Amino acid sequence: MSHGTAIALLLLLALPLLLVFLGAGDSVDMMELFNLVPVHEAYRDGHWLMPTLNGLARLEKPPLPVWLPAGFAWLAGSDALWVLRLPSVLMALLACLATYGMGCVWFRTGVVDTGSPRSGRRFALMAAAILPAMLVFNREARLASYVIFATGFLTAAAFFLLLLAERRGDTAVRGRRSRWGGWWGCVLAAGVATGLSILSKGPVPAVTV
């Protein structure tokens, strides 16, 4: 199948799992509540530059998981719970797409230079489709918390680093020169994605991976 078909199937499976009852009920998760209060205060009180918790500066966590939901609330004109959780769903989809991309790079069995479909693409799709069905991942993907932001960006960074390693390997093994722009594009994309992950939950996830 084509990449477009595989991605469409992935979204068809993941979106219902992530969106159903997204804003139902009240938040009872402690980590989400610690993030939602600064989000509300950024949106309602204008505390954008330095997130606050009950009016006091909250420096224990990086600000990106506050800025993104608050930005969505500003665009939508509402800080309803489903609006504040929607960026988490997008981060989960980013992690799924990056997982699919990594699978396409890893499972390259039978690839030919004529561009024929990769036999390993099915395994990449299976890995990416399993991800939103996993209990812990699905739970974090439906909360306006810090973990899914770090996960989404860091999985994307891992994909670009793997793509970079593959291109370097192609240069060494096949004697081909990788395109300068493609090489630096992978470097910059991996760096930006890693930086956004650190802005989401600090350096520990990036160092661990």
Rosetta constraint file for C-alpha pairs under 8 A:
AtomPair CA 1 CA 5 HARMONIC 6.23 0.50
AtomPair CA 1 CA 6 HARMONIC 6.62 0.50
AtomPair CA 1 CA 117 HARMONIC 6.79 0.50
AtomPair CA 1 CA 121 HARMONIC 7.88 0.50
AtomPair CA 2 CA 6 HARMONIC 6.28 0.50
AtomPair CA 2 CA 117 HARMONIC 7.08 0.50
AtomPair CA 3 CA 7 HARMONIC 6.06 0.50
AtomPair CA 4 CA 8 HARMONIC 6.08 0.50
AtomPair CA 5 CA 9 HARMONIC 6.20 0.50
AtomPair CA 6 CA 10 HARMONIC 6.18 0.50
AtomPair CA 6 CA 125 HARMONIC 6.46 0.50
AtomPair CA 7 CA 11 HARMONIC 6.18 0.50
AtomPair CA 7 CA 97 HARMONIC 7.51 0.50
AtomPair CA 7 CA 125 HARMONIC 7.98 0.50
AtomPair CA 8 CA 12 HARMONIC 6.07 0.50
AtomPair CA 9 CA 13 HARMONIC 6.32 0.50
AtomPair CA 10 CA 14 HARMONIC 6.03 0.50
AtomPair CA 10 CA 125 HARMONIC 7.06 0.50
AtomPair CA 10 CA 128 HARMONIC 7.17 0.50
AtomPair CA 10 CA 129 HARMONIC 5.84 0.50
AtomPair CA 11 CA 15 HARMONIC 5.63 0.50
AtomPair CA 11 CA 93 HARMONIC 7.82 0.50
AtomPair CA 12 CA 16 HARMONIC 7.25 0.50
AtomPair CA 13 CA 17 HARMONIC 6.95 0.50
AtomPair CA 13 CA 129 HARMONIC 7.02 0.50
AtomPair CA 14 CA 18 HARMONIC 6.19 0.50
AtomPair CA 14 CA 93 HARMONIC 7.56 0.50
AtomPair CA 14 CA 129 HARMONIC 7.06 0.50
AtomPair CA 14 CA 132 HARMONIC 5.82 0.50
AtomPair CA 14 CA 133 HARMONIC 7.74 0.50
AtomPair CA 15 CA 19 HARMONIC 5.77 0.50
AtomPair CA 16 CA 20 HARMONIC 5.71 0.50
AtomPair CA 17 CA 132 HARMONIC 6.92 0.50
AtomPair CA 17 CA 133 HARMONIC 7.11 0.50
AtomPair CA 17 CA 138 HARMONIC 7.64 0.50
AtomPair CA 18 CA 22 HARMONIC 7.23 0.50
AtomPair CA 18 CA 89 HARMONIC 6.35 0.50
AtomPair CA 18 CA 132 HARMONIC 7.30 0.50
AtomPair CA 18 CA 138 HARMONIC 6.74 0.50
AtomPair CA 18 CA 141 HARMONIC 6.97 0.50
AtomPair CA 18 CA 142 HARMONIC 6.37 0.50
AtomPair CA 19 CA 89 HARMONIC 7.49 0.50
AtomPair CA 19 CA 142 HARMONIC 7.76 0.50
AtomPair CA 22 CA 81 HARMONIC 7.93 0.50
AtomPair CA 22 CA 82 HARMONIC 5.51 0.50
AtomPair CA 22 CA 85 HARMONIC 7.25 0.50
AtomPair CA 22 CA 142 HARMONIC 6.49 0.50
AtomPair CA 23 CA 80 HARMONIC 7.57 0.50
AtomPair CA 23 CA 81 HARMONIC 5.09 0.50
AtomPair CA 23 CA 82 HARMONIC 3.99 0.50
AtomPair CA 23 CA 83 HARMONIC 7.77 0.50
AtomPair CA 23 CA 85 HARMONIC 7.54 0.50
AtomPair CA 24 CA 81 HARMONIC 7.95 0.50
AtomPair CA 24 CA 82 HARMONIC 7.75 0.50
AtomPair CA 26 CA 81 HARMONIC 7.99 0.50
AtomPair CA 27 CA 32 HARMONIC 7.23 0.50
AtomPair CA 27 CA 33 HARMONIC 6.84 0.50
AtomPair CA 28 CA 32 HARMONIC 7.80 0.50
AtomPair CA 28 CA 33 HARMONIC 7.22 0.50
AtomPair CA 29 CA 33 HARMONIC 6.21 0.50
AtomPair CA 30 CA 34 HARMONIC 6.26 0.50
AtomPair CA 31 CA 35 HARMONIC 6.56 0.50
AtomPair CA 31 CA 145 HARMONIC 6.22 0.50
AtomPair CA 31 CA 146 HARMONIC 7.93 0.50
AtomPair CA 32 CA 36 HARMONIC 5.93 0.50
AtomPair CA 32 CA 143 HARMONIC 6.27 0.50
AtomPair CA 32 CA 144 HARMONIC 5.58 0.50
AtomPair CA 32 CA 145 HARMONIC 4.71 0.50
AtomPair CA 32 CA 146 HARMONIC 7.90 0.50
AtomPair CA 33 CA 37 HARMONIC 6.21 0.50
AtomPair CA 34 CA 38 HARMONIC 7.34 0.50
AtomPair CA 34 CA 53 HARMONIC 7.69 0.50
AtomPair CA 35 CA 39 HARMONIC 6.36 0.50
AtomPair CA 35 CA 65 HARMONIC 7.45 0.50
AtomPair CA 35 CA 66 HARMONIC 6.56 0.50
AtomPair CA 35 CA 144 HARMONIC 7.02 0.50
AtomPair CA 35 CA 145 HARMONIC 6.04 0.50
AtomPair CA 35 CA 146 HARMONIC 7.64 0.50
AtomPair CA 36 CA 40 HARMONIC 6.10 0.50
AtomPair CA 36 CA 66 HARMONIC 7.64 0.50
AtomPair CA 36 CA 144 HARMONIC 6.94 0.50
AtomPair CA 36 CA 145 HARMONIC 7.90 0.50
AtomPair CA 37 CA 41 HARMONIC 6.21 0.50
AtomPair CA 37 CA 52 HARMONIC 7.93 0.50
AtomPair CA 37 CA 53 HARMONIC 6.06 0.50
AtomPair CA 37 CA 54 HARMONIC 7.25 0.50
AtomPair CA 38 CA 42 HARMONIC 5.99 0.50
AtomPair CA 38 CA 51 HARMONIC 5.56 0.50
AtomPair CA 38 CA 52 HARMONIC 5.17 0.50
AtomPair CA 38 CA 53 HARMONIC 5.23 0.50
AtomPair CA 38 CA 54 HARMONIC 7.69 0.50
AtomPair CA 38 CA 58 HARMONIC 7.99 0.50
AtomPair CA 38 CA 66 HARMONIC 6.46 0.50
AtomPair CA 39 CA 43 HARMONIC 6.21 0.50
AtomPair CA 39 CA 51 HARMONIC 7.65 0.50
AtomPair CA 39 CA 66 HARMONIC 5.08 0.50
AtomPair CA 39 CA 67 HARMONIC 7.15 0.50
AtomPair CA 39 CA 69 HARMONIC 6.66 0.50
AtomPair CA 39 CA 70 HARMONIC 5.26 0.50
AtomPair CA 40 CA 44 HARMONIC 5.78 0.50
AtomPair CA 40 CA 45 HARMONIC 7.75 0.50
AtomPair CA 40 CA 70 HARMONIC 7.05 0.50
AtomPair CA 40 CA 79 HARMONIC 7.05 0.50
AtomPair CA 41 CA 45 HARMONIC 5.01 0.50
AtomPair CA 41 CA 46 HARMONIC 6.68 0.50
AtomPair CA 41 CA 47 HARMONIC 6.01 0.50
AtomPair CA 41 CA 51 HARMONIC 7.69 0.50
AtomPair CA 41 CA 52 HARMONIC 6.83 0.50
AtomPair CA 41 CA 53 HARMONIC 7.64 0.50
AtomPair CA 41 CA 54 HARMONIC 7.96 0.50
AtomPair CA 41 CA 55 HARMONIC 7.80 0.50
AtomPair CA 42 CA 46 HARMONIC 4.74 0.50
AtomPair CA 42 CA 47 HARMONIC 4.16 0.50
AtomPair CA 42 CA 48 HARMONIC 5.03 0.50
AtomPair CA 42 CA 51 HARMONIC 6.58 0.50
AtomPair CA 42 CA 52 HARMONIC 7.64 0.50
AtomPair CA 42 CA 66 HARMONIC 7.74 0.50
AtomPair CA 42 CA 67 HARMONIC 7.78 0.50
AtomPair CA 42 CA 70 HARMONIC 6.36 0.50
AtomPair CA 43 CA 47 HARMONIC 7.30 0.50
AtomPair CA 43 CA 48 HARMONIC 7.73 0.50
AtomPair CA 43 CA 70 HARMONIC 5.43 0.50
AtomPair CA 43 CA 71 HARMONIC 7.67 0.50
AtomPair CA 43 CA 73 HARMONIC 6.92 0.50
AtomPair CA 43 CA 74 HARMONIC 6.56 0.50
AtomPair CA 43 CA 79 HARMONIC 7.60 0.50
AtomPair CA 47 CA 51 HARMONIC 5.75 0.50
AtomPair CA 47 CA 52 HARMONIC 6.67 0.50
AtomPair CA 48 CA 67 HARMONIC 7.03 0.50
AtomPair CA 50 CA 57 HARMONIC 6.52 0.50
AtomPair CA 50 CA 58 HARMONIC 7.47 0.50
AtomPair CA 50 CA 63 HARMONIC 7.52 0.50
AtomPair CA 51 CA 57 HARMONIC 6.06 0.50
AtomPair CA 51 CA 58 HARMONIC 5.77 0.50
AtomPair CA 51 CA 59 HARMONIC 7.72 0.50
AtomPair CA 51 CA 63 HARMONIC 6.57 0.50
AtomPair CA 51 CA 66 HARMONIC 7.11 0.50
AtomPair CA 52 CA 56 HARMONIC 4.98 0.50
AtomPair CA 52 CA 57 HARMONIC 4.30 0.50
AtomPair CA 52 CA 58 HARMONIC 4.93 0.50
AtomPair CA 53 CA 57 HARMONIC 6.29 0.50
AtomPair CA 53 CA 58 HARMONIC 5.74 0.50
AtomPair CA 61 CA 200 HARMONIC 7.72 0.50
AtomPair CA 61 CA 201 HARMONIC 6.41 0.50
AtomPair CA 61 CA 202 HARMONIC 7.20 0.50
AtomPair CA 62 CA 198 HARMONIC 7.65 0.50
AtomPair CA 62 CA 199 HARMONIC 5.19 0.50
AtomPair CA 62 CA 200 HARMONIC 5.53 0.50
AtomPair CA 62 CA 201 HARMONIC 5.93 0.50
AtomPair CA 62 CA 202 HARMONIC 6.40 0.50
AtomPair CA 63 CA 67 HARMONIC 6.21 0.50
AtomPair CA 63 CA 199 HARMONIC 6.51 0.50
AtomPair CA 63 CA 200 HARMONIC 6.71 0.50
AtomPair CA 64 CA 68 HARMONIC 6.12 0.50
AtomPair CA 64 CA 196 HARMONIC 7.67 0.50
AtomPair CA 64 CA 199 HARMONIC 5.62 0.50
AtomPair CA 64 CA 200 HARMONIC 5.21 0.50
AtomPair CA 65 CA 69 HARMONIC 6.72 0.50
AtomPair CA 65 CA 144 HARMONIC 7.59 0.50
AtomPair CA 65 CA 145 HARMONIC 6.80 0.50
AtomPair CA 65 CA 146 HARMONIC 5.76 0.50
AtomPair CA 65 CA 149 HARMONIC 6.75 0.50
AtomPair CA 65 CA 200 HARMONIC 5.70 0.50
AtomPair CA 66 CA 70 HARMONIC 6.10 0.50
AtomPair CA 67 CA 71 HARMONIC 5.81 0.50
AtomPair CA 68 CA 72 HARMONIC 6.23 0.50
AtomPair CA 68 CA 87 HARMONIC 6.76 0.50
AtomPair CA 69 CA 73 HARMONIC 6.18 0.50
AtomPair CA 69 CA 83 HARMONIC 7.34 0.50
AtomPair CA 69 CA 84 HARMONIC 4.74 0.50
AtomPair CA 69 CA 85 HARMONIC 7.01 0.50
AtomPair CA 69 CA 86 HARMONIC 7.58 0.50
AtomPair CA 69 CA 87 HARMONIC 6.13 0.50
AtomPair CA 69 CA 144 HARMONIC 7.44 0.50
AtomPair CA 70 CA 74 HARMONIC 6.17 0.50
AtomPair CA 70 CA 79 HARMONIC 7.57 0.50
AtomPair CA 70 CA 84 HARMONIC 6.99 0.50
AtomPair CA 71 CA 75 HARMONIC 6.23 0.50
AtomPair CA 72 CA 76 HARMONIC 6.06 0.50
AtomPair CA 72 CA 83 HARMONIC 6.67 0.50
AtomPair CA 72 CA 84 HARMONIC 6.83 0.50
AtomPair CA 72 CA 87 HARMONIC 7.57 0.50
AtomPair CA 73 CA 77 HARMONIC 5.64 0.50
AtomPair CA 73 CA 78 HARMONIC 5.08 0.50
AtomPair CA 73 CA 79 HARMONIC 4.87 0.50
AtomPair CA 73 CA 80 HARMONIC 7.67 0.50
AtomPair CA 73 CA 83 HARMONIC 6.24 0.50
AtomPair CA 73 CA 84 HARMONIC 6.50 0.50
AtomPair CA 74 CA 78 HARMONIC 6.76 0.50
AtomPair CA 74 CA 79 HARMONIC 7.78 0.50
AtomPair CA 76 CA 83 HARMONIC 7.59 0.50
AtomPair CA 78 CA 83 HARMONIC 7.31 0.50
AtomPair CA 79 CA 83 HARMONIC 6.21 0.50
AtomPair CA 79 CA 84 HARMONIC 6.30 0.50
AtomPair CA 80 CA 84 HARMONIC 6.51 0.50
AtomPair CA 81 CA 85 HARMONIC 6.22 0.50
AtomPair CA 82 CA 86 HARMONIC 6.05 0.50
AtomPair CA 83 CA 87 HARMONIC 7.86 0.50
AtomPair CA 84 CA 144 HARMONIC 6.22 0.50
AtomPair CA 85 CA 89 HARMONIC 6.80 0.50
AtomPair CA 85 CA 142 HARMONIC 6.22 0.50
AtomPair CA 85 CA 143 HARMONIC 5.69 0.50
AtomPair CA 85 CA 144 HARMONIC 4.75 0.50
AtomPair CA 86 CA 90 HARMONIC 6.51 0.50
AtomPair CA 86 CA 142 HARMONIC 7.88 0.50
AtomPair CA 86 CA 144 HARMONIC 7.93 0.50
AtomPair CA 87 CA 91 HARMONIC 6.24 0.50
AtomPair CA 87 CA 144 HARMONIC 7.60 0.50
AtomPair CA 88 CA 92 HARMONIC 6.23 0.50
AtomPair CA 88 CA 140 HARMONIC 7.92 0.50
AtomPair CA 88 CA 141 HARMONIC 5.33 0.50
AtomPair CA 88 CA 142 HARMONIC 6.28 0.50
AtomPair CA 88 CA 143 HARMONIC 6.50 0.50
AtomPair CA 88 CA 144 HARMONIC 5.93 0.50
AtomPair CA 88 CA 145 HARMONIC 7.61 0.50
AtomPair CA 88 CA 148 HARMONIC 6.20 0.50
AtomPair CA 88 CA 149 HARMONIC 6.64 0.50
AtomPair CA 89 CA 93 HARMONIC 6.28 0.50
AtomPair CA 89 CA 141 HARMONIC 5.43 0.50
AtomPair CA 89 CA 142 HARMONIC 6.24 0.50
AtomPair CA 90 CA 94 HARMONIC 6.18 0.50
AtomPair CA 91 CA 95 HARMONIC 6.30 0.50
AtomPair CA 91 CA 141 HARMONIC 7.42 0.50
AtomPair CA 91 CA 148 HARMONIC 6.31 0.50
AtomPair CA 91 CA 149 HARMONIC 5.79 0.50
AtomPair CA 91 CA 151 HARMONIC 7.67 0.50
AtomPair CA 91 CA 152 HARMONIC 4.84 0.50
AtomPair CA 91 CA 153 HARMONIC 7.32 0.50
AtomPair CA 92 CA 96 HARMONIC 6.27 0.50
AtomPair CA 92 CA 132 HARMONIC 7.47 0.50
AtomPair CA 92 CA 141 HARMONIC 5.55 0.50
AtomPair CA 92 CA 148 HARMONIC 6.56 0.50
AtomPair CA 92 CA 151 HARMONIC 7.87 0.50
AtomPair CA 92 CA 152 HARMONIC 5.88 0.50
AtomPair CA 93 CA 97 HARMONIC 6.12 0.50
AtomPair CA 93 CA 152 HARMONIC 7.74 0.50
AtomPair CA 94 CA 98 HARMONIC 6.07 0.50
AtomPair CA 94 CA 152 HARMONIC 5.51 0.50
AtomPair CA 94 CA 153 HARMONIC 7.47 0.50
AtomPair CA 94 CA 155 HARMONIC 7.98 0.50
AtomPair CA 94 CA 156 HARMONIC 7.04 0.50
AtomPair CA 95 CA 99 HARMONIC 6.05 0.50
AtomPair CA 95 CA 151 HARMONIC 6.80 0.50
AtomPair CA 95 CA 152 HARMONIC 4.41 0.50
AtomPair CA 95 CA 153 HARMONIC 7.27 0.50
AtomPair CA 95 CA 155 HARMONIC 5.55 0.50
AtomPair CA 95 CA 156 HARMONIC 6.49 0.50
AtomPair CA 96 CA 100 HARMONIC 6.26 0.50
AtomPair CA 96 CA 128 HARMONIC 5.04 0.50
AtomPair CA 96 CA 129 HARMONIC 7.31 0.50
AtomPair CA 96 CA 131 HARMONIC 6.54 0.50
AtomPair CA 96 CA 132 HARMONIC 7.35 0.50
AtomPair CA 97 CA 101 HARMONIC 6.20 0.50
AtomPair CA 97 CA 128 HARMONIC 6.86 0.50
AtomPair CA 98 CA 102 HARMONIC 6.14 0.50
AtomPair CA 98 CA 155 HARMONIC 6.01 0.50
AtomPair CA 98 CA 156 HARMONIC 5.12 0.50
AtomPair CA 98 CA 159 HARMONIC 5.80 0.50
AtomPair CA 99 CA 103 HARMONIC 6.14 0.50
AtomPair CA 99 CA 124 HARMONIC 7.25 0.50
AtomPair CA 99 CA 127 HARMONIC 6.99 0.50
AtomPair CA 99 CA 128 HARMONIC 5.38 0.50
AtomPair CA 99 CA 155 HARMONIC 7.04 0.50
AtomPair CA 99 CA 156 HARMONIC 7.98 0.50
AtomPair CA 99 CA 159 HARMONIC 7.37 0.50
AtomPair CA 100 CA 104 HARMONIC 6.25 0.50
AtomPair CA 100 CA 124 HARMONIC 4.86 0.50
AtomPair CA 100 CA 125 HARMONIC 5.69 0.50
AtomPair CA 100 CA 127 HARMONIC 6.86 0.50
AtomPair CA 100 CA 128 HARMONIC 5.10 0.50
AtomPair CA 101 CA 105 HARMONIC 6.45 0.50
AtomPair CA 101 CA 124 HARMONIC 7.18 0.50
AtomPair CA 101 CA 159 HARMONIC 6.52 0.50
AtomPair CA 102 CA 106 HARMONIC 6.08 0.50
AtomPair CA 102 CA 124 HARMONIC 7.29 0.50
AtomPair CA 102 CA 159 HARMONIC 5.36 0.50
AtomPair CA 102 CA 162 HARMONIC 7.04 0.50
AtomPair CA 102 CA 163 HARMONIC 7.87 0.50
AtomPair CA 103 CA 107 HARMONIC 5.78 0.50
AtomPair CA 103 CA 120 HARMONIC 7.62 0.50
AtomPair CA 103 CA 121 HARMONIC 7.08 0.50
AtomPair CA 103 CA 123 HARMONIC 6.73 0.50
AtomPair CA 103 CA 124 HARMONIC 4.02 0.50
AtomPair CA 103 CA 125 HARMONIC 7.56 0.50
AtomPair CA 103 CA 127 HARMONIC 7.30 0.50
AtomPair CA 104 CA 108 HARMONIC 6.50 0.50
AtomPair CA 104 CA 118 HARMONIC 7.72 0.50
AtomPair CA 104 CA 120 HARMONIC 6.45 0.50
AtomPair CA 104 CA 121 HARMONIC 5.38 0.50
AtomPair CA 104 CA 123 HARMONIC 7.93 0.50
AtomPair CA 104 CA 124 HARMONIC 5.45 0.50
AtomPair CA 105 CA 162 HARMONIC 7.58 0.50
AtomPair CA 105 CA 163 HARMONIC 7.06 0.50
AtomPair CA 105 CA 166 HARMONIC 7.68 0.50
AtomPair CA 107 CA 119 HARMONIC 7.79 0.50
AtomPair CA 107 CA 120 HARMONIC 4.59 0.50
AtomPair CA 107 CA 121 HARMONIC 7.00 0.50
AtomPair CA 107 CA 123 HARMONIC 7.17 0.50
AtomPair CA 107 CA 124 HARMONIC 7.28 0.50
AtomPair CA 108 CA 118 HARMONIC 6.29 0.50
AtomPair CA 108 CA 119 HARMONIC 7.09 0.50
AtomPair CA 108 CA 120 HARMONIC 5.59 0.50
AtomPair CA 108 CA 121 HARMONIC 7.89 0.50
AtomPair CA 109 CA 118 HARMONIC 7.13 0.50
AtomPair CA 109 CA 119 HARMONIC 6.28 0.50
AtomPair CA 109 CA 120 HARMONIC 6.03 0.50
AtomPair CA 110 CA 118 HARMONIC 6.71 0.50
AtomPair CA 110 CA 119 HARMONIC 6.34 0.50
AtomPair CA 111 CA 115 HARMONIC 7.70 0.50
AtomPair CA 111 CA 116 HARMONIC 7.10 0.50
AtomPair CA 111 CA 117 HARMONIC 7.53 0.50
AtomPair CA 111 CA 118 HARMONIC 5.55 0.50
AtomPair CA 111 CA 119 HARMONIC 7.35 0.50
AtomPair CA 112 CA 116 HARMONIC 6.42 0.50
AtomPair CA 117 CA 121 HARMONIC 7.74 0.50
AtomPair CA 120 CA 124 HARMONIC 6.60 0.50
AtomPair CA 121 CA 125 HARMONIC 6.26 0.50
AtomPair CA 122 CA 126 HARMONIC 6.19 0.50
AtomPair CA 123 CA 127 HARMONIC 6.18 0.50
AtomPair CA 124 CA 128 HARMONIC 6.24 0.50
AtomPair CA 125 CA 129 HARMONIC 5.94 0.50
AtomPair CA 126 CA 130 HARMONIC 6.14 0.50
AtomPair CA 127 CA 131 HARMONIC 6.60 0.50
AtomPair CA 128 CA 132 HARMONIC 7.71 0.50
AtomPair CA 129 CA 133 HARMONIC 7.27 0.50
AtomPair CA 130 CA 134 HARMONIC 6.51 0.50
AtomPair CA 131 CA 137 HARMONIC 6.96 0.50
AtomPair CA 131 CA 138 HARMONIC 7.92 0.50
AtomPair CA 132 CA 137 HARMONIC 6.34 0.50
AtomPair CA 132 CA 138 HARMONIC 5.36 0.50
AtomPair CA 133 CA 137 HARMONIC 7.60 0.50
AtomPair CA 133 CA 138 HARMONIC 6.24 0.50
AtomPair CA 134 CA 138 HARMONIC 5.85 0.50
AtomPair CA 135 CA 139 HARMONIC 6.09 0.50
AtomPair CA 136 CA 140 HARMONIC 6.23 0.50
AtomPair CA 137 CA 141 HARMONIC 5.98 0.50
AtomPair CA 137 CA 148 HARMONIC 7.94 0.50
AtomPair CA 138 CA 142 HARMONIC 6.42 0.50
AtomPair CA 139 CA 143 HARMONIC 6.79 0.50
AtomPair CA 140 CA 145 HARMONIC 7.27 0.50
AtomPair CA 140 CA 147 HARMONIC 6.82 0.50
AtomPair CA 140 CA 148 HARMONIC 5.89 0.50
AtomPair CA 141 CA 148 HARMONIC 5.79 0.50
AtomPair CA 145 CA 149 HARMONIC 7.66 0.50
AtomPair CA 146 CA 150 HARMONIC 6.63 0.50
AtomPair CA 146 CA 200 HARMONIC 5.99 0.50
AtomPair CA 146 CA 201 HARMONIC 5.95 0.50
AtomPair CA 147 CA 151 HARMONIC 6.15 0.50
AtomPair CA 147 CA 200 HARMONIC 7.70 0.50
AtomPair CA 147 CA 201 HARMONIC 6.87 0.50
AtomPair CA 148 CA 152 HARMONIC 5.94 0.50
AtomPair CA 149 CA 153 HARMONIC 6.28 0.50
AtomPair CA 149 CA 197 HARMONIC 6.65 0.50
AtomPair CA 149 CA 200 HARMONIC 5.84 0.50
AtomPair CA 149 CA 201 HARMONIC 7.78 0.50
AtomPair CA 150 CA 154 HARMONIC 5.88 0.50
AtomPair CA 150 CA 196 HARMONIC 7.52 0.50
AtomPair CA 150 CA 197 HARMONIC 4.32 0.50
AtomPair CA 150 CA 198 HARMONIC 6.93 0.50
AtomPair CA 150 CA 200 HARMONIC 5.30 0.50
AtomPair CA 150 CA 201 HARMONIC 5.87 0.50
AtomPair CA 150 CA 205 HARMONIC 7.16 0.50
AtomPair CA 151 CA 155 HARMONIC 5.95 0.50
AtomPair CA 151 CA 197 HARMONIC 7.23 0.50
AtomPair CA 152 CA 156 HARMONIC 6.35 0.50
AtomPair CA 152 CA 197 HARMONIC 7.76 0.50
AtomPair CA 153 CA 157 HARMONIC 6.24 0.50
AtomPair CA 153 CA 193 HARMONIC 5.10 0.50
AtomPair CA 153 CA 194 HARMONIC 6.47 0.50
AtomPair CA 153 CA 196 HARMONIC 6.33 0.50
AtomPair CA 153 CA 197 HARMONIC 5.15 0.50
AtomPair CA 154 CA 158 HARMONIC 6.18 0.50
AtomPair CA 154 CA 193 HARMONIC 6.25 0.50
AtomPair CA 154 CA 194 HARMONIC 5.63 0.50
AtomPair CA 154 CA 197 HARMONIC 5.63 0.50
AtomPair CA 154 CA 205 HARMONIC 7.89 0.50
AtomPair CA 154 CA 206 HARMONIC 6.74 0.50
AtomPair CA 155 CA 159 HARMONIC 6.32 0.50
AtomPair CA 156 CA 160 HARMONIC 6.44 0.50
AtomPair CA 156 CA 190 HARMONIC 7.29 0.50
AtomPair CA 156 CA 193 HARMONIC 6.42 0.50
AtomPair CA 157 CA 161 HARMONIC 6.21 0.50
AtomPair CA 157 CA 189 HARMONIC 6.99 0.50
AtomPair CA 157 CA 190 HARMONIC 4.30 0.50
AtomPair CA 157 CA 191 HARMONIC 7.08 0.50
AtomPair CA 157 CA 192 HARMONIC 7.87 0.50
AtomPair CA 157 CA 193 HARMONIC 5.09 0.50
AtomPair CA 157 CA 194 HARMONIC 5.66 0.50
AtomPair CA 158 CA 162 HARMONIC 6.09 0.50
AtomPair CA 158 CA 190 HARMONIC 7.09 0.50
AtomPair CA 159 CA 163 HARMONIC 6.10 0.50
AtomPair CA 159 CA 190 HARMONIC 7.87 0.50
AtomPair CA 160 CA 164 HARMONIC 6.03 0.50
AtomPair CA 160 CA 186 HARMONIC 5.29 0.50
AtomPair CA 160 CA 187 HARMONIC 7.33 0.50
AtomPair CA 160 CA 189 HARMONIC 6.58 0.50
AtomPair CA 160 CA 190 HARMONIC 5.28 0.50
AtomPair CA 161 CA 165 HARMONIC 6.18 0.50
AtomPair CA 161 CA 186 HARMONIC 6.75 0.50
AtomPair CA 161 CA 187 HARMONIC 7.21 0.50
AtomPair CA 161 CA 190 HARMONIC 6.06 0.50
AtomPair CA 162 CA 166 HARMONIC 6.19 0.50
AtomPair CA 163 CA 167 HARMONIC 6.29 0.50
AtomPair CA 163 CA 186 HARMONIC 7.04 0.50
AtomPair CA 164 CA 168 HARMONIC 6.25 0.50
AtomPair CA 164 CA 183 HARMONIC 6.39 0.50
AtomPair CA 164 CA 186 HARMONIC 5.73 0.50
AtomPair CA 164 CA 187 HARMONIC 7.15 0.50
AtomPair CA 165 CA 169 HARMONIC 6.05 0.50
AtomPair CA 166 CA 170 HARMONIC 6.13 0.50
AtomPair CA 167 CA 171 HARMONIC 6.32 0.50
AtomPair CA 167 CA 178 HARMONIC 6.32 0.50
AtomPair CA 167 CA 183 HARMONIC 7.40 0.50
AtomPair CA 168 CA 172 HARMONIC 6.37 0.50
AtomPair CA 168 CA 178 HARMONIC 7.19 0.50
AtomPair CA 169 CA 173 HARMONIC 5.94 0.50
AtomPair CA 170 CA 174 HARMONIC 5.47 0.50
AtomPair CA 170 CA 175 HARMONIC 7.19 0.50
AtomPair CA 170 CA 176 HARMONIC 6.60 0.50
AtomPair CA 170 CA 178 HARMONIC 7.67 0.50
AtomPair CA 171 CA 175 HARMONIC 5.12 0.50
AtomPair CA 171 CA 176 HARMONIC 4.66 0.50
AtomPair CA 171 CA 177 HARMONIC 5.31 0.50
AtomPair CA 171 CA 178 HARMONIC 6.09 0.50
AtomPair CA 172 CA 176 HARMONIC 7.39 0.50
AtomPair CA 178 CA 182 HARMONIC 7.15 0.50
AtomPair CA 178 CA 183 HARMONIC 6.74 0.50
AtomPair CA 179 CA 183 HARMONIC 6.24 0.50
AtomPair CA 180 CA 184 HARMONIC 6.26 0.50
AtomPair CA 181 CA 185 HARMONIC 5.78 0.50
AtomPair CA 182 CA 186 HARMONIC 6.31 0.50
AtomPair CA 183 CA 187 HARMONIC 6.45 0.50
AtomPair CA 184 CA 188 HARMONIC 6.02 0.50
AtomPair CA 185 CA 189 HARMONIC 5.97 0.50
AtomPair CA 186 CA 190 HARMONIC 5.97 0.50
AtomPair CA 187 CA 191 HARMONIC 6.14 0.50
AtomPair CA 188 CA 192 HARMONIC 6.04 0.50
AtomPair CA 189 CA 193 HARMONIC 6.03 0.50
AtomPair CA 190 CA 194 HARMONIC 6.03 0.50
AtomPair CA 191 CA 195 HARMONIC 6.09 0.50
AtomPair CA 192 CA 196 HARMONIC 6.18 0.50
AtomPair CA 193 CA 197 HARMONIC 6.22 0.50
AtomPair CA 194 CA 198 HARMONIC 6.31 0.50
AtomPair CA 194 CA 206 HARMONIC 6.86 0.50
AtomPair CA 195 CA 199 HARMONIC 6.20 0.50
AtomPair CA 196 CA 200 HARMONIC 6.24 0.50
AtomPair CA 197 CA 201 HARMONIC 6.49 0.50
AtomPair CA 197 CA 202 HARMONIC 7.27 0.50
AtomPair CA 197 CA 203 HARMONIC 7.86 0.50
AtomPair CA 197 CA 205 HARMONIC 7.93 0.50
AtomPair CA 197 CA 206 HARMONIC 7.23 0.50
AtomPair CA 198 CA 202 HARMONIC 4.30 0.50
AtomPair CA 198 CA 203 HARMONIC 5.03 0.50
AtomPair CA 198 CA 204 HARMONIC 7.97 0.50
AtomPair CA 198 CA 205 HARMONIC 7.78 0.50
AtomPair CA 198 CA 206 HARMONIC 6.98 0.50
AtomPair CA 201 CA 205 HARMONIC 7.44 0.50
AtomPair CA 203 CA 207 HARMONIC 6.05 0.50
AtomPair CA 204 CA 208 HARMONIC 6.01 0.50
AtomPair CA 205 CA 209 HARMONIC 6.20 0.50
